[in-house]
Amino acid sequence: MGVMNATAGQAARREGDQLRGELLAAAAALASGPHPVAIPSLRAVARACSVSAAAVYRHFPSQHALMHAVLQEEYGRFERVVLAQDDPNGSPRARLRALSLAYVRWGLDNPGMYQLLFESADQLPPEAAFHSASTELYDRMFALIDALDLSIRTAHRTPRDVAVDRLAIGLHGIVSLAIHKAGTRWTVPIEELVEDFLPAS
């Protein structure tokens, strides 16, 4: 009887260890996936405004409609703030630097909204994306890059392609690292970091 109990206990432990391993593996798999910044629920928005949920539904018939409206509104706000730093009388490079710095500063000042617009929007339903949002900021930055005398070239990309990719990756990288790695210690001021990613010409 004692042997049988010992065997049963070992089996139970093995099953327990196996389950623990499965739980750990499942948790790791879930933790490895993307984690979008969520738009508050309609009911949460109603509570914040001290109104009934029905009042919210009159303006936003679904959570997706609220997502779409928030993305549109906030992307427009971001763009207006950044474009306000552009001086049409400056040189192309000076203007590009000013826009780039404004982009980074906006992201650092608005980390949650930056994540929503630039790190989570691709995980939202298609109908919630800001397809009709203005692209004036990026069109202007690309035009300023086009106005520079660039010499960087690779086997498969034009100097413009290299400059655009380098700037986009650099600016997003600065903001994203600052948001997700709060303890990051930069070796130079943010202005110099931005300068590192601007076209040389």
HELIX and SHEET records of a PDB file:
HELIX    1   1 GLY A    2  SER A   32  1                                  31    
HELIX    2   2 LEU A   42  ALA A   48  1                                   7    
HELIX    3   3 ALA A   53  HIS A   59  1                                   7    
HELIX    4   4 GLN A   63  LEU A   83  1                                  21    
HELIX    5   5 PRO A   92  ASP A  109  1                                  18    
HELIX    6   6 PRO A  111  PHE A  118  1                                   8    
HELIX    7   7 ALA A  121  GLN A  123  5                                   3    
HELIX    8   8 PRO A  126  ALA A  128  5                                   3    
HELIX    9   9 GLU A  136  ASP A  146  1                                  11    
HELIX   10  10 PRO A  159  HIS A  180  1                                  22    
HELIX   11  11 ILE A  190  PHE A  197  1                                   8    
END                                                                             
